[in-house]
Amino acid sequence: MSILLEYLMLSKMRNIGIMAHIDAGKTTTSERILFYTGKSHRIGEVDDGEAIMDWMEQEQERGITIQSAATTTYWKDHQIYIIDTPGHVDFTAEVERSLRVLDGAIAIFDAVHGVEPQTETVWRQARRYNVPCIGYINKMDRTGADFFYVIEDVKNKLKINTVALQIPIGKESSFEGVIDLIEMKEIIWKNNGEDMTISPISSQREDIARKWREKLIDSLSGFSDAITEKYLAGEDIESTLIKEEVRKAVLKRDILPVLTGASRRNIGVQPIIDAIVDYLPAPDETAPAVGHNLKKEEDINIPCDPNGQPLGLVFKIQNDREAGSLCYVRMYSGSLKSGSAVYNTGKKKRERANRILRMHSNKSDPLDTLSAGDIGVIIGMKLAQTGDTVGSENWPVILEKMQFPEPVISISIEPKTISDMDKLKDILAILSKEDPTFTIRENDETGQLIISGMGELHLDVLVTRILKEFKLGAKAGNPQVTYRESVSKINEHSESFFKTIAGKDNAAGITLRVEPAQRGSGNKYVYAAKSGGRSDVPSEILEAIERGINSAFSSGIVMGYPCIDITATVTNVQYSEQTGTEFAFEACASMAFDEACRNASPILLEPIMAVDLNTPHDFVGEVMSLVTQRGGHILSMTSKTDIDEIKAQAPMEKMFGFMTSLRSVSQGRASFTLVFSHFEKKADR
């Protein structure tokens, strides 16, 4: 394949995600895109449990997306790779790792509720990774739908210049199509979306169409000299020029172009697919990925070049009973061939890409090569974990790892028979490898296995997978809060270690200083030892010290909960070539950390949750009272047409069973979402 052809293929590629609050219509829209692009021959409905993208049994039973599903389709000679992400806050890690590797996204808004709590969360995630977006206001056929209210709500809450490319024709039950403000045409859908007609704008709608066309031109003139000149000269502005300038502004994240429709009724979907091709970037149009060169100890830009050095990011691991680990990889540079060697840069291990696949939900097609800009699945890598960089040994570059929120809720789990304990541990290890927000630890005192996750639904889904998917009998305990430990003072401690094993002396000496770090900054290990004026401590000894301290971070101080926000600095190392071993220094580092922290006024930290509530006006007093009774603090309240939005913070330990109480005081009409906010010192209650 010629170099020119490879770059032409790159320009025809789109890697996009679909993101929104739960129930905004992400999967429904995905199903319509697959149908109209010819990838599927029937429309799968979420409510019927037949959605192609919701392939897990639990997704079909619960009617929600749990795992991000990927598929590839084609439209107007363009390859579109789509990831449909979950909307529930408990599965926010799926959104995080998807947005990390995508080039563009569709943000879906509910035409009745506008910007909802999880919408703001996913928007922040997209902004963190500089993902260009287009907006889609869905459910225009629902009672209470208001396109123009949502446009303002998005502009005010997400602080983005929102530009309508379409306005609706009708609303609620009379919604039948849109006015295209670029082409100045009406698009009407009839017979449940089967018939789509494009015609000139009718006379009764000309005034509102011109008004919103003026707003579109006015917004674009702030970014485009070409449009400004034509506008001031009174010349007609061609639709091709408008599309070019919209595209430029989207790539810079200067605007959010908005379209509208009702996906469930098959209205408005084809223009969305056109917008993906017209406005969202190809892989080589996004900012270069940033990597850290381990040899030169510097950050470098990595252009999207199919002929460059191979470099990719493992952003998701999924277990397959037959194939083993499916490693989802986004290639940023170069290419990997099926059957070739793959180097895991962070782990310094070489593995083999036995097979490369392109996924379509839970089905796949084989690929010979995975090239820059492409996303695929590699089978054969057993050591890879989420966030690992894969490439070649002669170019040791590591891509920035993803950051995931801390688990905040725990339950105990045990097999129904003792003989199944090892099997349960193996299953939990598989689930932990798949999901970076799911952790396992063993209680030293009771021997119980404790699993932690993002919420009650998250853990319920995982326990159900153990019972049904892995067919293992297990019992789960009641949910418990997962606390953290930290220190509140600075303390320095010197520790020595000596043990004779098989006639060989193992000795180590370390001086370690621990101090509190800024809340939320995480743990930090620093090596600043003078080693008695020597600098010849072997690298494997330094790595052993680091392993010992990192291990101690996770094992706690007094209560056994993981430590956070501690800076541990090694200020001195006593090393002898005759007796200094890796084992001795790893053990010594762990002991030094434990003793230093115990004398640094350790504190217990509890998770504080951000609580977002939607309640009808009639129940706002009762709902606010319920939050304060549970130790919560009301931060703000916003009135909308049919509901009040309340933002609050409350300790996690007081929020168990909150849904039942909320339904009771609001006659089942209020709803809420719970998202981890931060850890703070546990209050005496």
N, C-alpha and C positions, 0 to 999 in steps of 0.2 A: 504494500500500500504506500502511495507517495506521501511525502510530508504535506503537500498542499491539500490532498484529499483528507488527511487526518485532521487538519485544522478546519476544513469545511464541515466535517462531521461534528467537530467540537462546537461550532457556531450554531448547529442545528439541534443542540442538546439542551434540555431544561431539567434541572433537579429541583423539585418543588415540594413543599409540605402544605398540609391543610390544618389550620390551627384555630381553636375557638374554645369558648366555655362549653360545658357539657350540655347536650341537647340543642345546640345551635344548628346542627345539620351537617356536620363534617362528613360522616360516613355516607349519608344520603346523597350529598353532592358528589362525593368520590364515585359512588355507584353510577350516577348519571354520566359523569365524565367517561367512565369506562364503557358505558353503553353507546354513547354518541360517537366515541372514537373507534368503535368497532371491536374493542378488546373483549367485551362480553356481549352475548346475544340476548340476554334478558336482564331486566333491572332487578337487582336483589334488594329487598326491603328490610331495613333494620328491625322494624316492629314484628315482622314475620320470622325473624331469625335466619334470613336467607341472604344477608349481605355478604358479598364475596370477600370484602376487606375484613369483616368480623368473622374469621374462620374458627377461632377457638370456641369450644363448646360453651364455656362460661360466658363469652361475649354474646353468643346467640341466646342463652338462657336469660341473661341479665339485661340485654338490649343496650349495652354500653361497649365502648372500645377500651380494651385493657392493654393490649400490646400494639405498638405502632406497626401497621402493615404496609408493605412496599409492593409496588407494581410498576410495570413499564408499558406505556401505550404510545400511539403515534397519531399526529394530527398535522396535516399540511406539510409533510416531509420533515417534521420535527419529532425527535424522540423525547417523550416526557416521562421522567421518573417521578412517581408520586409516592409520598409517605403520608398516610392518614394517621393522625396522632390522637391519643386519648384526650378527653376534655376534663375528666375527673381529677381533682387536685392530688389524690393519692398516687396517681401515675404520672406525675409531672416529670420524672426522670426520663420517660419515653419521649416527651416533647423536647426536653433539654438536649438529649443526644441526637435527636433528629435534626433540630435546628442548627446544631454544631456543624453538620456536614452538608446542609442544603444551600442552594444559591438563591432561592426565592421562596415566597410563601403566599398563600391565600389566607387572609384573616376574615373569618365569617362572623357576622353579627346578627343577632336575633332582631327582626324588625319591630318586635314589641318591646323587648327589654333593653335593647341597645348594648352598651358596654357593661358586661357583667364581671364579677370578681376574677374569675379565671382568665377572662379576656385580657385583663390588665397584666396578669402574671405571664401569659405567653407572649404578650407584646414586649414586656421587659426582656424576656429571653431572646426574642428576635432582635431587639435593639442591641443586646450584649454582643451578639455575633454579627451585627451589621447586615442583617438579612433584608433585602428589598421586598416590599409587600404590595399586593393589591387587595382591596377590600371588596367584600360581597355581602350585601344586606339580604339575608334569606328570610323566608317565611312571610313574604308580603301578603299572602292570602289569609293570614291569621287575624282574628278579631283583635283590634287595638294596634295593628301594624301602622307605623308612621315613619316613612323613609326620611323625611326632612328633619324630624326630631333626632333620629339616629345619627345623621350626618353631623349635627351640632354636638351631640353627646360624644361621638368619637373625637371630634376636634378638641373639645374641652378636656376630656379625661385622658386621652392618649397624647395630647400636646403635639399633634401632627397636622400639617396643612392638608385637609381633606377636600378632594376635588371630585365632584360627581361627573362621571362619563355618561351616565344614563339617569333618567328619572322615570318613575313608574307610571304606567297607564292604569288608573284605578287603584284600589287597595281593598284589603280584606276579601270578601267573596266576589267583588267585581274586578279584582286584579287580573289583567289579561295579557300584559306585555310591557314593553319599555320604549322610551324614546331615546335613540342613539344621538347624543349631543355632538359627536364628531362628524358623523355622516348626515345628521339632521334627517333621520328616517324613523318611522315607526316599525317596531317588530312585534307582531302579535302571534301568540301561540293558541291553537285550538285543538279540540279532541284529545285532551290530556297530554298536550305537548307534541302530538304526532304531526300536526300541520303548523309550520312556521312561515309566516308571510311578512315580507318587507315592503313597505309602501311609503309615499310621501306623508308628512305630518298633516293630520286633519286640521281644519281651520279653527276649531274650538280649542285646540291645544297649542297653536302656534305661539301665542303670547308667553306662556310659561316655558316653552321650549327655548325661545329666544332669550328670555331672562336667565335661564340656567346655562345657556351657551355663552352668554356674556360673562358669567361668573367663571366658567372654565377658561375662557381666553384671558380674562383678567388675572387669574391665578398663574397661568403659564407665562404671561408677559413678565412676571417677576423673576423668571429664570431664563427667558429666551429673548435675545435681542432680535432674532429673525421675526418672531411673532409680534414683538413690540413695534418694529418698523412697519410691518404690513398693517397692523391695527391703526397706528397713527396716520398712515397714508390712506386709510379707508379702503384698502384692497381686500379682496376675498382671501381667506386663509384656508389653504388646501388641507384636506383631511390627512394626507400623507405627512405634511409638516407638523400638524398637531400630534400625530402618533409618534413621530420622531422625538418631539420635545417632551411628551409625556414619558417616553422610555428613558430619556436622559435624566429627567427629574426623579424617576422611580429608582434608577440605579444609584443615584446619590442619596436616596432616602429623603429627598426634599418634599415629596408629596405622597399621599395615599390616594390613588385613583379608586373610585368606588363604583361598582356595578350592583345590580339588584335582580331579584327573582324569587321564585318559590320552587325549590328543587324537588320537593315531594310531588308537585304537580307538573314537573318537567318544564318549567318556565324559566328561561334566563340562563340555561347551562351552556349552550353553544358559544355565546359571547364571552363567557368566562374562559373557555378553552382558547378562544382567539386571543384574549388578553394575556394568557400565560405565554403564548408564543410572541405576541407583539411587545410586551412590556417587561417581562421578567428576564433576568440575565442568563446568558450562556456561561458555562464554567470559566471561560477565559475572559469574561467581562467583569468578574468580581475582583475585589482586592486580593493580591497574592497572599497565600497562607504564610504564617510566620512560624519558623522552626528554630530550634536552638542547636547549633553545631557543637557537638561535644568535644571535638578536637581543638577547634579554635576558641571555644568558650565565648561564642557570640551569637546573637540572634540574626537570622537571615530571612530574606523574602524568597518564597518559592513560587515562581510563575507556573501557571498551568500549561505544561509543555509535554505532549505525548512522547517526545524524543529525549526528555531529560532523564536524570537519575530516578529510579523508582522510589516513590514515597507515598504511603497511604496511612490512614487512621482506622483502627478497629473501633467502631462506635457502638456495636451491639453484638452480644453473643446469644445465640438461641440453641437450645439443646434439641437434637433430633435423635429419636430412638435408634434409627438405622445408621445414619451418617455421623452421629456424634455432634461435636460443636460446629454450628454454622456461624462463621465469623463474617459479619457485615462490614465491608471495607469501602471507604471513600478514597479513591486515588487522587492525589493532588499533583503528582508529577510522574513521568515515565510510564512504565507498564509492567504487569506481571503476567506470565504465561502459565497456563494449566500444566501441572507436572513439574514446575520449576521450584528452585529453592527460594525460601522467603526468610529474611533476617528480621527477627524481633529486636529492634535497636535497644529498647529499655532493658530487656531481660538478657541481652547479649547471647541469644540462642538462635540457632538456625533450624527452620522447620520446612515442611514441603507443602505446596499448594497442590494437593492431589487432584482436586476438581475446582472449577470456577463456575458459578451459576448466576443467572439473572432471575430474580424472584418475581413471581406474580402471586401475591398473597402467600398461601401455603403450597403453591406449585412452583416449578422452576424450569428454566431452559438452560442447557449447557453453553458455556462460552469458552473460546480458546484463549482470549486475552482480556485483561482488565486494564484499560488505559486511563490516562489523566482525565479528570472530569467525570469519570464513570463511577457508578456505585454497584457493587455486586457482592456475592457471598463466596468465601473461600472455605473449602472443606479440607481438613487435614492438619490444621494448626491446633495442637492440643494445649499449648501453654498460654495462648493469647487471652488477654482480658480486655474489658472495655477500657478504652483510652490508650491502648498500646499503639506504638508507631511501628510500621513494617516497611522495610526497604532493602538496602544492600549494605554489606559490611564496609565497603570502601567509601561510604558517604554517611557517617554517623550523625544523623539529624533526628531530633525528637520534636514532634508537634505538641502544641500545648494540650494538656489533658483537660477533660471536662470536670466541672465542679458540680457535685450533687448535694442536695439538702440532707441534713442529718435525720436519721430515723428518730421518731418521737414516741412510739408506742411499742410495747413488748407483750408477748404472751409466752407461757411455758408450753412445751410440746413434748409428748412422749409416745412411744409406740405401744400398741395394745399388748404386745408380747416382748419380753426382754430380748429374745433372739433376733428381733427386727431392729435393734438399736443401731447396728452398723449400717444397715440398709437405709434407715432414716437419715443418718448422718451423711451418707452418700447423696441422697436426694436433696437434702438441704444445701450441700456443697454445689450441686448442679444449679439450683435455684438462685443461690448467692452469686454464682458466676454470671448468670443471665441478668440479674437485677442488682445494680450497684447500691440501691437504697435499702436492700434487704440484708441484714447481718445476723450472724449466729454466734452465741457464746455459751460456754458451759459454766454453770454456777459451781464454784469450787466447794462450797459448803454442802449443797444439797445434791449435786451431780445432775441437776435438771438442765435440759437444753432450753435456752431462752432465744426466741427469734424476735427481731425488731423490724419495724417498717414505718411507712409514712402515715398510716391511719388504720382504722378498724376494717374498712373495706379492703385495703391492700392486703392485710394479714388474712382476712377471710378468703380472699381469692387464692392466696398461696396455700392455705390449709386445704381448701377444696381441691386444688391441683394435686396435692399429696395423696388425698383420699381417692380421687377419681382417675386422674391421669396416670399417676404412678401406682395406683391400686395398693396402697399400704394403709393398714388400719392404724390410726393415731388419735390421740386425745389432746385437745388444746385447752389451756387454762383461760382464766378471765384476763382481759387486757390490763396491763400495768403501764404506768408512765416510765419511759426510759430517761433517767437523769444523767447528768454529766458531773465530773469533778474537776476542780481547778485549784490553784493556789492564790493566796491574797498577799503574800509577802515574798521578799527575796531571801534565799537561803543558799549557802554554799556548803558542800559536804565532800569529804575525802573518804573513799572506800577502797579497801584492798581485798583481794581474793587469792586464796591458796588452796589447792587440792591436788593430792597425788592419785593418779589413775593409772593402773597397770604399770606401776613403778616409775611413771614419768610425772615430774612436778609441773603443775599448771598454775602460773601466778600472773596477777594483773593489779595495777593500781590506777585509780582515776579520781580526779577532783572535778566535781560537777556543780554548776550554779543553776538554780531554777528561779524563774521570776514570772509574775503574771504578765500576759500579753493583752493587747487591746481586745475587748470582747468581740467575738466574731472573726478574729484574724486567723484563728487556727493554731495548731502546734508548730513549733519551729525548732530545728536542731542546728546548733552552731558548733563548729570545731575551731577553738581558738587556743589550743594547748601549745605551750612552749616545749614541753617534754624535756625539761632540764637543759634547755638550750639546744637540743638536738632536733633535727627535722627529718630523721630517717626512719620514722615509724612506718612499717610496711602498710601498703594500701589495704591489704586484706584485714589487718588489725583495725584500721580506721573504719572499714565497712562493718566489722563485727561490733564495734562500739555503737555505730549508728543503728544497726539491727537491734541491739539490746535496748536502746532508748526508745526506738519506735515501737518495739514490743511492749515496753513498759507504759507507753502512752495509752495503749488500748486496754491494759489490765487494771487501771484505776489506782487509787491511793488508799482510801479507808474502806469505802463501800463496794469497791469492785466495778464501778461504772467507768466508762472510757473517759480519759482526760481531754480537755480542750483548753485552748488559749494559754498554753504554757511555753515559754522559751527556755530550752535546756542548752546550756553552754558548757562544753568540756574545756576547762581551763588548764588542766595538767594531766599528763599521761606518764606513768612509770612503767617502762617497757624493758624487758631483758630478752635478748635473742635466745638464751638457753631455756627459759621457762615461759616466755610469753606466747600464748596460744589464742587462736580465735575463740575457742570455747570459753577460756578464762575471761577474756575481755568482754565478750557478750554478756556473760553472767554478772561480771563486775559492774558493767554499765547499768544493767537492770536494777541491781541492788542499790547502786548509788542514787539512781533516780527515785526509787521508792523511799529511801531514807531522807533524801533532801526534801522531797515534797511533804513528808509527814511532819517536818519541822518548819514548813513554810505556810502555816495556818491554812490547811486545806478547807475548801468550801464545797457545798453541794449546790449544783445549778439545776433549775427545772426549766422545761420547755414552755415558752409563752407562745400562744397561738393567735394569729390574726383571724378574727371572726367577722365574716361578711354576711349580713342578714337581709333578706327581702321580705317585707311584711305588708299586708293591706293596711291602709290608714287606721282602720278601726282597732287594730291590736298593737299599735306601736308602743303604747305605754306598758302593756303587759310584757311585751318582748324585751324592752329595755330593762325592766325590773328583773326579769329572769336572768339576764346577763350579769347584772350587778350582784344578784344573790349568789352567783357562782364565782365571785371574786374578780369579775371582769370590769374593764374601764371603757366607757363609751368615748370614742374618738371623734366621730362626726355622724351627722344624719342628713340625708338628701331626699327631698320629696320629688317623686316622679308622678306621671299622670295617674297611675293606678296603684302604685306601691311606694313605700318608704324604704330607702337603703340605709342601713345602719352599719358603721364600721366600728369594731371594738377589738380589744385584746383581753385574753383570759388565760389563766394557767391550765395546761393540758389536764392535770389531775382532776379538775373540777368539771371537765366537759364530757365525761362519760355519761351516756344516757341523755344527753342534751336534746337529741332529736325527739325523743318521746315527750319530754316536757314542753318543747316548742310546739309540737302538734297539739298538745293539750290546751295551751293558752291561746292558740290561734285558729282553733277548729280545723287544723290540718292545712291551713292556707299559707303559712310562712315557710320559708326555706333558708338554709344557711350553708356556707362552706367554711371549712377550717383549714388554714394553711400555717405551717410553722413560721414563726417570726424570728425569735431569738431565744437564747438562754439567759436567765438572770438568777441571782442568788435566791434560793428557796426561802420563801417567807414563812414565818412561824404562824400557823393557823390553829 
